[in-house]
Amino acid sequence: MLFFQINKKAGISNVDRLADCISTAFLYTPAKGGTVGDPKLELEVLTLNINEGHNKELMEQCQTLKEYAQYVNLVRKYTKDFELNEAVELAVNECIHDNILSDFLRANKAEVISMSIFEYDKELEERKLRKAEYEAGVADGIKTATENIKREDALSLVDLGLSVEQIATALKIDLKTIQKWIEQNPQS
């Protein structure tokens, strides 16, 4: 069983299969008469959402897990209005005051604060990285699409009888690029 806390709306549980995460190249077993996609071992993991408000039955059975979810929720709430260090400290102090993980937090306050900051920073950095990768992919897609449109426009203008120089001037593209497109075009 795997617990997860993600900062988005998700279901209460999911079953993840190991074979779904492995390239089919690793599943090919010719010596044993196997085929591609025929795993000899399968692992299924029940993944449970432990964000506050999810899996209520589980939370009722495990008070510590419920309180941990409350603590994480408070950290997330406070990071909307405060710097991370201050948000974590506010969450820890509120939990101690409200008797949420209070014995543990009193005994390990400094470690909890430093670990929470480290983990939250990691989560934040991973989100930033995914966002940057997405934006780079979008920018690359736009660039590729723009180049393809210019290429198609240039080839259409060639078909209309315009010279390479006229096309270069009209589309603001260098001559070599247009000549390369013409050479690569099988219809030219």
N, C-alpha and C positions, 0 to 999 in steps of 0.2 A: 504494500500500500504506500502511496506517495501523497503527501499533503502539498498543496500549492496555495500561494497567495499572490494573485496578480492584481494589478491596479486597473481592472476593467470589469465590465459585467461578464460573468461566465456562469455556466451551469454549475450544479452542485457536485457532479462527478463525471468521470469519463474513463473509458478503458483504453489504454494505450498498448499497442502491440510492438514488441521488439522488432519483428520482421518488417514492420512498416517503416522503420528507421534505418534499415540496412539496404544497401545497393543489392540488386538481384545478382550481381556478379559474385558476391560472397555466398550466395545461396546455392550455387551450382555445384553438384557433387557427382561428377561422372563416374568415379571409381566405385561408388556404391549404387550406381544405376539411377541416381536421382536426376531431377530436371531443374531447370532454372525456376526459382520461385517455390521450390519444395524444401522448406526448412526442416532440418532434423531435430531442431529444438525450438520451441516457441515459449515466449514469456509474455504474459499479459499482466499489466499493472493497473490496479484500480487507483485512479487519481482523484482525490477529494479536494474540493474548494473549501479552504478554511478561513476565508474572509468573513468578517462579522456579518451575521444575517444568513449565512449559508450553512447547510447541513446541521440544522437545529437539533436533530436527534443525537447526533454525535457530540455536539457541544454540550448537551444536557448530561451526557454520560461522562464527559471529561472536562471538569471545571477548569483545570489548568490550561487546556487548549482553548477553551472559550475565553478565558482571561487574556491569553496571549493574542488572540484575534482582536480583542478590545484594545489592547495596548498598540498593536500595529495600526488599527483604525485611528487611534488618537494621534499617532505620529504622522500619518498621512493628512489628517485634518489640520494639524498645526503647521505642517510644511507649506500649506497654502498661504499662510499669513506671516510666517517667521522663517528665519534662516534655519537650516537643518539642525545645527548644534542646539539652538534655543528650542526648536520644536521637540526634539528628542527629550531634552531636559524637562520641558513642560509636561510632556506625556508621562514620563517616569514619575514626576512629582504628583501629577493628578492621579495616577494609578495607585501610588502609595496612599494618598489621601482617601481614595474611594475603595480601598482594600482590594485592589485588583493586582494580583501577583505581589502583594505588598511585602511579605516576608522575604521572598526571593530578591525583589528590587532593593529593599533596604540592605540586605547582605551583600549584594553584588552591583550596587548602583553605578560605580565608575566603569566597570566592565560592560554592563548592559548599555550604557550610553555610548561608549567607544565602539562596541560591536554594532549597535543599531546605526550609528553614523556610517560606519564602514559598509554595512550591508545596503543601506538605503542609497548611499553614494554609488555603489556598484549597480544597483537597479536603475538609478537615474542615468548613469553613464551608458548602460546598455540600451536604454530607451533613446538617449541622444544619438548613440551610434547607429541604431536601426533607423532613426529619422534621417540622419545624414546620409546613410546608404540609400534610403528610399529617394531622398531628394536628388542625390547624384544620379540615380537610375532614371528619374524623371527628366532631369536636365540632359542626360545622355540620349534618352528617347526623343526629346524635342530636337536636339541637335541632329540626330540621325534623320528624323522626319523632315526637318528643314532642308538638309542636304539632298534627300531623295526628291523633294519637291523641286528644288533648284535644278537637279539633274534632269528630271522629267521635263521641266520648262525649257532647259537648254536644248534637249534633244528634239522637242517639239519645234523650237525656233530653227533648228538645223533643217528639219523637214519642210519648213516654210521658205527655206532658201536664204536665211540670214547668214552672214559670214561669222566665223568664230570671233572676230574682233568686235562685231556689233553685239553679239550675244554676251561677250565678256563685259562690255560697257553697260548693257541694259541690266544684266543680273548682278553686276559688281562681283564677278568671279574671275580669277586669273585664267589666262589663256591655256596654260598647261592642264589645268583641271578639266576644262571643257574638252580639250583635245583627247585627254585620257577617257572621258566619258564616251566620246564619239567612237574611239577605238574599241572600247569594251561593249558597245551596243551592237548586237548581231544584225540589227535592221539597217544600220548605216551603210 
